[in-house]
Structures are given as C-alpha cells and as structure tokens.
Amino acid sequence: MPGIDAMRYFIAATLLLTGIIHLLPLSGVAGPERLSALYGIPVAEPNLEILLRHRAVLFGLLGAFLVYAAFCPQYQAIGFVAGLASVVSFVLLAVAVGGYNAPLARVVFADMLALVLLVAGGAALLLSRRGA
C-alpha cells in the first residue's frame, strides 16, 4: 500500500533529520575554539573544556543512534524516546535559566525544530503500529 510506504519514509526522515541535528555539536570534540564558536562562550578553563567536549561525544552517540534507528524499525520507538528526552530537557533548561546568548538561541531553535520532528514522527509511528 502506498500510504504505508509514505508513513515508513516519513518516520525514517524525522529520525534522520533529528539525528543530523544531534550530530552537529560533535564538531566540539575538536577543541575549545570550536566549542567557543558553537556556543558563543570562551572555553579557556580546562574543566569546562572537558565537560563540553564530553557533551559533544554524547551528542554524537545519540545522533548516530537516531540515524541508525531511522533505518532499523525495531529501534525507532526508543530513538523517539531518547531524542525527546534530549530536546525536551534542553529546551526546559534553557527556558528555566533564560538569558542565553545568540549562539545558544540557535541551539534552542534547532532543538525546537527537532521536537516538532520527533513529535510528528513519533505520532506517525504510533499510528502505523495501531493500523498494523
């Protein structure tokens, strides 16, 4: 059925795009200069550098898993849960703390976009499983 194939591709596309969004911070592993460019803050303190570079690795792992889940239906549900946990927690923290700079506002925007993708893709997955 054409509708089932379209739904399957839509679900995969939402995970793939969200995975790409989560892979972008991976470039922060390269060092403090790249981290400063990503987040608009000086990363001159070694402890902050370690934490942010580790954050980059974790986002890379999550992004890679989301891309993988896009092509492996058995992992899609957990992909949506993991992606939602990531973006919702970040957006809530950003709203609660407030006062973030322009580079971080871009991250908030990217996570809001990822949230829309994950909600739409997760809803499509639920609907497709309900109809199966």
GUGUKOL-833548 format. One record per atom (N, C-alpha, C): y, x, z; residue in one letter. Coordinates in steps of 0.1 Angstrom, whole numbers, padded with zeros to 4 digits, always signed. Atoms other than C-alpha are relative to their C-alpha. Example, Ala and Ser with C-alpha at 12.3 -4.5 7.8 and 13.67 -1.06 7.14 Angstrom:
-0012+0009+0000A -0045+0123+0078A +0012+0009+0000A -0011-0009+0000S -0011+0137+0071S +0011-0008+0008S 
This chain:
-0012+0008+0000M +0000+0000+0000M +0013+0009+0000M -0012-0008+0000P +0034+0014-0009P +0008+0000+0013P -0008+0001-0012G +0051+0002+0023G -0006+0010+0011G +0006-0009-0010I +0026+0022+0045I +0003+0014-0004I -0003-0014+0004D +0032+0054+0025D +0015+0003+0003D -0014-0002-0003A +0070+0049+0028A +0002+0002+0015A -0001-0001-0014M +0067+0044+0065M -0005+0014+0005M +0006-0013-0004R +0045+0075+0069R +0010+0011-0004R -0009-0010+0004Y +0070+0096+0049Y +0013+0000+0009Y -0012+0002-0009F +0099+0082+0070F -0002+0006+0013F +0003-0006-0013I +0082+0091+0102I +0000+0015+0000I +0000-0014+0001A +0075+0126+0090A +0013+0006-0002A -0013-0006+0003A +0110+0131+0077A +0009+0000+0013A -0008+0000-0013T +0125+0121+0111T -0004+0012+0009T +0004-0012-0008L +0104+0147+0129L +0004+0013-0007L -0003-0012+0007L +0110+0173+0102L +0015+0003+0002L -0014-0002-0002L +0148+0169+0104L +0003+0003+0015L -0002-0004-0014T +0147+0169+0142T -0005+0014+0003T +0005-0014-0002G +0126+0200+0141G +0009+0010-0005G -0010-0009+0006I +0151+0217+0119I +0012+0002+0010I -0011-0001-0009I +0179+0208+0143I -0003+0008+0012I +0004-0008-0012H +0159+0223+0172H -0002+0014-0003H +0002-0014+0004L +0152+0255+0152L +0013+0007-0001L -0013-0007+0002L +0189+0262+0147L +0004+0010+0011L -0004-0009-0011P +0195+0277+0182P -0009+0012+0001P +0009-0011-0001L +0166+0301+0176L +0007+0013-0004L -0007-0012+0004S +0191+0325+0160S +0006+0007+0012S -0005-0006-0012G +0204+0331+0195G -0008+0011+0006G +0009-0011-0005V +0175+0353+0202V +0005+0014-0005V -0005-0012+0005A +0193+0379+0181A +0009+0008+0009A -0009-0007-0009G +0217+0387+0209G +0012-0007+0004G -0012+0006-0006P +0249+0380+0227P +0011-0004-0010P -0010+0003+0010E +0271+0380+0196E -0004-0013-0006E +0005+0013+0006R +0250+0352+0180R +0002-0011+0010R -0001+0010-0011L +0249+0333+0213L +0015-0005+0001L -0014+0003-0001S +0287+0335+0215S +0005-0008-0011S -0003+0008+0012A +0290+0322+0180A -0005-0014+0001A +0006+0013-0001L +0267+0293+0187L +0007-0009+0010L -0005+0008-0011Y +0282+0282+0220Y +0015+0001+0003Y -0014-0002-0002G +0318+0295+0219G +0003+0005+0014G -0002-0006-0013I +0314+0313+0252I -0003+0015+0000I +0004-0015-0001P +0314+0351+0260P -0013+0001+0007P +0013-0003-0006V +0279+0363+0268V +0000+0015+0003V -0001-0014-0004A +0288+0395+0285A -0008+0004+0012A +0008-0002-0012E +0267+0391+0316E -0015-0001-0003E +0014-0001+0004P +0230+0401+0313P -0008-0012+0005P +0008+0012-0005N +0217+0372+0334N +0002-0012-0009N -0003+0011+0009L +0234+0347+0312L -0006+0002-0014L +0006-0003+0012E +0222+0365+0281E -0015-0003+0000E +0014+0002-0001I +0186+0364+0293I -0003-0015+0000I +0002+0014+0000L +0188+0327+0301L +0002-0007-0014L -0003+0006+0013L +0204+0318+0268L -0010+0004-0011L +0010-0004+0010R +0180+0339+0247R -0013-0007+0003R +0012+0008-0003H +0151+0323+0265H +0001-0014-0004H -0003+0014+0005R +0166+0289+0258R -0002+0000-0015R +0001+0000+0015A +0167+0299+0221A -0015+0000-0004A +0014-0001+0003V +0130+0308+0222V -0007-0014+0003V +0006+0014-0003L +0121+0274+0239L +0004-0010-0011L -0004+0010+0010F +0141+0255+0213F -0008+0004-0013F +0008-0004+0011G +0123+0275+0186G -0014-0006+0001G +0014+0005-0002L +0089+0265+0201L +0000-0015-0002L -0001+0015+0002L +0100+0228+0203L +0002-0003-0015L -0003+0003+0014G +0114+0229+0168G -0012+0002-0009G +0012-0003+0008A +0082+0245+0154A -0010-0011+0002A +0010+0011-0002F +0061+0218+0171F +0004-0013-0007F -0004+0012+0006L +0082+0190+0158L -0002+0001-0015L +0003-0002+0015V +0079+0204+0122V -0015-0002-0002V +0015+0002+0001Y +0041+0207+0128Y -0004-0014+0001Y +0004+0014-0002A +0039+0172+0141A +0004-0009-0012A -0004+0008+0012A +0057+0159+0110A -0012-0001-0010A +0011+0000+0010F +0026+0168+0090F -0014-0002+0007F +0013+0002-0007C -0001+0161+0117C +0002-0013+0008C -0003+0013-0007P +0000+0123+0126P -0006+0000+0014P +0006+0001-0014Q -0022+0129+0157Q +0010+0006+0010Q -0009-0005-0010Y +0007+0148+0173Y +0014-0006-0001Y -0013+0006+0002Q +0036+0126+0162Q +0005-0007+0012Q -0005+0007-0012A +0038+0105+0193A +0005+0009+0010A -0004-0010-0010I +0040+0135+0216I +0012+0007-0005I -0012-0006+0006G +0065+0150+0192G +0013-0008+0003G -0012+0009-0003F +0088+0120+0196F +0003+0000+0015F -0002-0001-0015V +0084+0121+0234V +0007+0013+0003V -0006-0013-0004A +0092+0158+0236A +0014+0001-0006A -0013+0000+0006G +0121+0155+0212G +0010-0009+0007G -0009+0008-0007L +0136+0126+0230L +0003+0005+0014L -0002-0007-0013A +0132+0144+0264A +0011+0011-0002A -0009-0011+0003S +0151+0173+0249S +0015-0005-0002S -0013+0004+0004V +0180+0155+0233V +0007-0010+0010V -0006+0009-0010V +0185+0128+0259V +0005+0008+0012V -0004-0008-0011S +0186+0153+0287S +0012+0008-0002S -0012-0008+0004F +0211+0175+0269F +0013-0009-0001F -0012+0009+0001V +0234+0146+0260V +0004-0006+0014V -0004+0005-0013L +0233+0132+0295L +0007+0011+0009L -0006-0011-0007L +0241+0166+0310L +0014+0002-0005L -0013-0002+0006A +0270+0170+0285A +0010-0011+0005A -0009+0011-0004V +0284+0136+0294V +0003+0001+0015V -0002-0001-0014A +0279+0141+0331A +0010+0011+0004A -0008-0011-0003V +0296+0175+0332V +0014-0001-0007V -0013+0002+0008G +0322+0169+0304G +0007+0014-0001G -0008-0012+0001G +0349+0194+0295G -0006+0011-0009G +0006-0010+0008Y +0328+0212+0269Y +0009+0003-0012Y -0008-0005+0011N +0343+0232+0241N -0004-0005-0014N +0003+0005+0014A +0343+0226+0203A -0014+0004-0005A +0014-0004+0005P +0311+0246+0195P -0011-0008+0008P +0010+0008-0008L +0292+0227+0223L +0001-0015-0005L -0002+0014+0006A +0307+0194+0209A -0009-0001-0012A +0008+0000+0013R +0289+0203+0176R -0015-0002+0004R +0013+0001-0005V +0257+0207+0196V -0003-0014+0005V +0002+0014-0005V +0262+0173+0213V -0001-0009-0012V +0001+0008+0012F +0268+0158+0179F -0014+0001-0007F +0014-0003+0006A +0236+0174+0165A -0011-0007+0008A +0010+0006-0008D +0217+0161+0194D +0001-0016-0001D -0001+0014+0002M +0231+0126+0189M -0006-0004-0013M +0007+0003+0013L +0220+0127+0153L -0015+0001+0002L +0014-0001-0003A +0186+0139+0165A -0005-0012+0007A +0004+0012-0007L +0185+0110+0189L -0002-0012-0009L +0001+0011+0010V +0191+0085+0161V -0013+0001-0008V +0012-0002+0008L +0164+0101+0140L -0013-0003+0008L +0012+0002-0008L +0139+0101+0169L -0002-0014+0004L +0001+0014-0003V +0146+0065+0179V -0005-0007-0012V +0005+0006+0012A +0142+0054+0143A -0014+0003-0004A +0014-0005+0004G +0111+0075+0136G -0010-0005+0010G +0009+0005-0011G +0095+0065+0170G -0002-0015-0002G +0002+0015+0002A +0101+0028+0163A -0009-0002-0012A +0008+0002+0012A +0086+0032+0128A -0015+0004+0003A +0013-0004-0004L +0056+0050+0144L -0007-0012+0007L +0006+0012-0008L +0051+0021+0169L -0003-0011-0009L +0002+0011+0009L +0055-0005+0141L -0013+0003-0009L +0011-0003+0009S +0030+0013+0119S -0013+0000+0007S +0013+0001-0008R +0004+0016+0147R -0003-0014+0004R +0002+0014-0003R +0009-0020+0156R -0006-0008-0012R +0005+0006+0012G +0002-0030+0120G -0014+0005-0005G +0013-0006+0004A -0029-0007+0117A -0012-0007+0005A 
